[in-house]
Amino acid sequence: MRRFIPVLTITLLSVVLGLGVSASATSVLIPMDETQANHLKAYGVTYKALDQGEKAQWLLNYRGGSFLIEYSPDVVNLCLMAGVSYEEISSGQVADIFRQIEVENMERVELEKAPGIAVYQPPGHEPWDDAVRLALEYAEIPYETIYDEGVLGGDLEEYDWLHVHHEDFSGQYGKFYAAFANALWYQAQVKRNEEKAKELGYKKVSQMKGDVARTMKDYIRRGGFLFSMCSAPETMDIALAATGVDVVPREFDGDPVDPNFQEKLNYDLCMAFENFDIITNPLVYRRSNIDTYPDRMVRFLNPEEDFFFLFSFSAKLDPVPTMLVQNHVSTVNGFMGQVTGFRKSLLKKHVVVLGEPDNFDEVRYIHGNLGRGTFTFLAGHDPEDYQHMVNDPPTDLSLHQNSPGYRLILNNVLFPAAKRKERKT
């Protein structure tokens, strides 16, 4: 005969059992391997825990780059509310994990505080979305927006981490001229930038954007973290190399380029690239040969052939690049953008390659130090939309909770939280 236990008794029993588990738990482990139900939300949980003053560690190369947080009911509730997989573990289990980390290619990195995040974003509506903003909003990580006036006015000092996406720092409006010169959104973008440049005392948009790029470079040099995608990494270095040189065609600024612009470029001022050639034809949808298009189209004939490999680093000797490649897979599907790939042969020697395809003059994911700070560049537009077009709807990340490509973005968001040793300038 079946015995029926009253609902109240079941509830009380569950509470008692739950208290029994929690009483012995000293830590919450958020696994980041294939067992994790929602990798992207896990970063948000860790960020919120840090923001609430909890102590946390990033376990590099342990189960996909798991997070270990000091146990509290609040942390458990954060996981439950976000649908994030977690394990309540004892001090003995923690000691076992630490022993494994000690002898294998793994490392423990203390996470000190939730970083202050700024997203460089123009006012008004753009006909495309930003993968980083999508990731931050889905993970529920707070950020503030900043644009040219704020950057030039010194507002970057308020933030630990800066993200830049589509911006064309060369002052050519993404070179959308050939396809969208008559589009209302394009005309509004040009008008807005020209008015702002004039308001801030510049004769040309390219001069204003160049100063913004130099201000961001100085922000990094003094200890800031910059993460950038798509066209911004390329155009930032173009603007830096072209300091004092007109490389902008008449169609964008009203006067011709300097006839000797190529010889006058100063690659020493660049962050990641050198010896590149600038493309000044306003009807060609490229800014320089840093962009591997159209060469790559011969190699990658369809999306199934387009992927790149994440490098493996020594977690104990190279914890920074190790942090940036933490993932539950080592191969990431490619995705296109205004700049889909950076030309490997044009990288400066100090730049660290984090991810690249096989047997092709291209890198997709790179990192470098500059003074006391760092920059990290990821090519492409949207890790879960292979060929995201102007006016396409934004990607729904609830359908891509375990996206390896979006994990690379969120690795960078938490990277500034890591305790670091000061470097000499």
Stockholm file with secondary structure:
# STOCKHOLM 1.0

chainA/1-425         MRRFIPVLTITLLSVVLGLGVSASATSVLIPMDETQANHLKAYGVTYKALDQGEKAQWLLNYRGGSFLIEYSPDVVNLCLMAGVSYEEISSGQVADIFRQIEVENMERVELEKAPGIAVYQPPGHEPWDDAVRLALEYAEIPYETIYDEGVLGGDLEEYDWLHVHHEDFSGQYGKFYAAFANALWYQAQVKRNEEKAKELGYKKVSQMKGDVARTMKDYIRRGGFLFSMCSAPETMDIALAATGVDVVPREFDGDPVDPNFQEKLNYDLCMAFENFDIITNPLVYRRSNIDTYPDRMVRFLNPEEDFFFLFSFSAKLDPVPTMLVQNHVSTVNGFMGQVTGFRKSLLKKHVVVLGEPDNFDEVRYIHGNLGRGTFTFLAGHDPEDYQHMVNDPPTDLSLHQNSPGYRLILNNVLFPAAKRKERKT
#=GR chainA/1-425 SS CCCCCCHHHHHHHHHHHHHHHHHHCCEEEECCSTTCSCHHHHHHHHHHHHHTTCCEEEEETSTTTEEEEECCHHHHHHHHHHTCCCEEECHHHHHHHHHHHHHTTCEEEEECCCCCEEEECCSSCCSSCCHHHHHHHHHTCCCEEECHHHHHTTGGGGCSEEEECSCCTTSSGGGCHHHHTTCHHHHHHHHHHHHHHHHTTCSSHHHHHHHHHHHHHHHHHTTCEEEEETTHHHHHHHHHHTTTCCCCCHHHHSSCCCTTHHHHCCGGGCSSBCSCCBCCCTTSSCSBTTBCTTHHHHHCCSGGGCEEEECCCCTTTCHHHHHHTCCSCSEEECCCCSSCCBCGGGBCTTCEEEEECSSSSCBSEEEEEETTEEEEEECSSCTTCTTCCTTCCCCCGGGCTTCHHHHHHHHHHHGGGBCCCCCCC
#=GC SS_cons         CCCCCCHHHHHHHHHHHHHHHHHHCCEEEECCSTTCSCHHHHHHHHHHHHHTTCCEEEEETSTTTEEEEECCHHHHHHHHHHTCCCEEECHHHHHHHHHHHHHTTCEEEEECCCCCEEEECCSSCCSSCCHHHHHHHHHTCCCEEECHHHHHTTGGGGCSEEEECSCCTTSSGGGCHHHHTTCHHHHHHHHHHHHHHHHTTCSSHHHHHHHHHHHHHHHHHTTCEEEEETTHHHHHHHHHHTTTCCCCCHHHHSSCCCTTHHHHCCGGGCSSBCSCCBCCCTTSSCSBTTBCTTHHHHHCCSGGGCEEEECCCCTTTCHHHHHHTCCSCSEEECCCCSSCCBCGGGBCTTCEEEEECSSSSCBSEEEEEETTEEEEEECSSCTTCTTCCTTCCCCCGGGCTTCHHHHHHHHHHHGGGBCCCCCCC
//
